[in-house]
Every structure is written in structure tokens, then in C-alpha cells.
Amino acid sequence: MTTVDEVINKHAVAQAFSRAAQSYDNAADLQRRVGNELMQRMVAHPGSLLLDAGCGTGHFSRCWRARGKTVYAVDLAPGMLEKAAELGSADRYLLGDIDALPLPDGTVDLVFSNLVVQWCGSLRATLAELYRVTRPGGMIAFSTLVQGSLWELSHAWQQVDGQSHVNHFLSDEQIHAACSPWRHELHFCQKTERFPDVITLMRSLKGIGATHLHQGRTGGLTGRQQLHALQQKFPRENNALPLSYQLAYGVIYHE
């Protein structure tokens, strides 16, 4: 998540996402668009047992089951996993950390992890754990945020109170380096969402649970005066507030 490995408060991350379990599906348009593209990078693989690593409410677990896969769904947030189970998303549910999966070596054919690994302290260590539970001949596909994501929000906050209020993300080069122990492919792109005002934008981030800042501050809704100041400082495009996401799509092949 940062330019160096760091210790992440996983309990706080889990709490933030658990609180968002009921609102997530209504706010997760970007997550679905990115996940759909990630799926296309692995649909040709014949493997039958798939791990949805960081399943959230189970949207993609359900998509994979509809394609005939047997799905293990794992998530750090109890609220998310409960919602996924309520929706009948997977064949098996596992409450756990993708950095320490409760699975033996070589359990699954495929690992799908959509916009999750940015919440881990070391991308290479996380990928090594996903590699561990994958069988030879299997595939790991992940998406993550890259340096420069949410720059409009960070820039506006810097002008309001001198602080970023946005987590740091790895650069292209750091993601390449994290994947270097294995045969892999990486693709980078940008997607931009647009909002009518700051309140809608901040509620969208809160709705998907992306409110935990590793530096210890909360990214939730703030006071009216601060939001008004943020609205004034936010860059605009065609009377809308843009929020840009720099994205990486990665595929790792288990030799």
C-alpha cells in the first residue's frame, strides 16, 4: 500500500468494511467494472476450484458459480462475509486474512482478488500467500490501485487543511517488482468516476467501506465547513467532480 512495507491495522480495516456491508452493492459500480475486466483475463482457464480472495458481499463469487466454478469465498470483514452467505454466494465461506489463508498448500486452481491487495502491507508477501494455496498450473488474477489514485481528493484536502486524507499506493515499478518472482503479466490503466458534489463523492467512498486511513485518521464524512471548503477546492470537469483511479491488473502463473 505504501512505498515500503508497513504494519496494517487489519482489525480497523475489517470494521470499516463490515460497516459498509449493507450499502456496498449500491455504491460499488467501479468495483464491478474492474472486476468484470479482471474476470475476462482468466475465464479461459479450465480449473474448477476458485478462491475469491476478499469476496466482499460475494458479487463475483456468484458470477463465478454461474460459470460453473466451485467457489471458496474469504474475507477479513465478518459483516461482508455474512452478507455474502446471506446471498448464497459461494460453496464455502472462510473468515480470514488473505495474508494468512486458512487453507493448505495447493488447494485451489484459481485465485480471483478484485481491488483487495491494496489493503495489505506487503504486496509481494500477499501474492506469495495466494501462490501458496494455488496448485501448479493454476492462475492468480488481481487488481489493485496504483500511485496517483484519488489525486483530485488528495489535492483538494491539501489545500483545505494541509493533509492528504488519502492512502498511499504503490507505483507501477513497485508492483512489477512485487510480481517479479513469478511469471506474470501486468496491465495499467485509468478510470474516472464523476460526482455532482463532494457530499455524494464522500458518501460513495463511505458506501464501499474505503474510509480507513493507515495513517490513523478517519476518511468518513466531516463537518459542514470542511466539506464546503473541499467543494470549493475540488477540480471540476464539465460541472462535475472527477475522481480518478489508476489501476493495475495482474495475472500470475503457478509453474
Protein Blocks (a to p, Z undefined) as FASTA:
>chain_A
ZZbdcdddfklmmmmmmmmmmmmmmmmmmmmmmmmmmmmmmmmpmbfbdcdehjlnolmm
mmmmmnopacddddfblklmmmmmmnopafbdcdddfklccbdehkbfbdcdehkllmpf
blklmmmmmmmmpcehiacddddddehiaklmmmmmmmmnopakiacdddfklmmmmmmm
pccdddddddddddfbfklmmmmmmmnopabcfkopafbdcdfklmmmmmmmpcceehia
cddddddddddddZZ
